Amino acid sequence: MNHSFLIIGADIGGSHMEAAMVDLGGEQVLEKTHILKSVNPHASADAVLNTWTQTIQTVMAAYQHPKTKIGIAMPYRITS
């Protein structure tokens, strides 16, 4: 496996967060790295950020890689 293509992909929604270590070269999620967590949209900002941090740290712990990059997707309403 080419380690230069490993990243953590994180999808943050209003009520959940999903993250996994992804091998972009092989276009696959690495085994045992996929995490899905509920997020309380009414919680404090600190509590929400703590959930995000813990989720990403759990993925990182499942597959140690010294130069891990993180891609984050989250919704945003664009108004003009």
N, C-alpha and C positions, 0 to 999 in steps of 0.2 A: 504494500500500500504506500502511495506517495504521500508522506506526511505534510507536504506543503499545501495540500488541498483540503485539509481538515479545518472546519469552522464550527462554531456553535450557532445554530439558527434558533432564534427566539421569536415567537408570535405572541404579542401581548394584546389581549382584548379587554373589554370592559368587565368581564366576569371570570376570565380565565387567563392562564399563561401556559404556553406549550414551548418546550425547548428540547433540543437534541444535538448531539455531535453528528455532523454531516461530512461525508467524504464527497467533495464536489467532483473529484476525478472519476470516481466510480458511481456517482449519482445515487448514493444510498445513505440511509440513516444507520449509524453504527449500533450494533446490538447492545442492549441494556443501557442506552443513554437517553431514551425518550422519556420525558417527564411531562405530566399534565397536572397543573395545580389550579384550584379555584382561587379567585381573587375577590375579596369583598369590595365592591365599588363604593361603598359608603364608609370604608375604613379611612383612617388618617393617611396622609401622604407617606409618613414614615412606615406605617404598617404595609402599605402596598409596595413600596420600594424594598422593604425587607423580604417580602414574598418573592419579588423578582430576583433579588440577590441570591436568596437561598436556592431558588430553582436553577439558576445558572451555575452556582457553586456545586450543586449536586451533579449536574451534567459534567462539569469539569473533573470532579472526583471519580466519576465512572470511567473516564478514559484520560489519563494524564498525558498532556502534550504541552511542551514548554512554550510554544509560540501560538497559542490559540487566539484566533480572531473571532469576533462576535458580530453577527448580523441581526438587527432587531427590526421587526415589522410591527407597526401599531397603527390603529385607525386615527384619522384626523379629518375633521370637516373643514373643507376649504370654502371660504366665502369671498366674494369679490366686492 
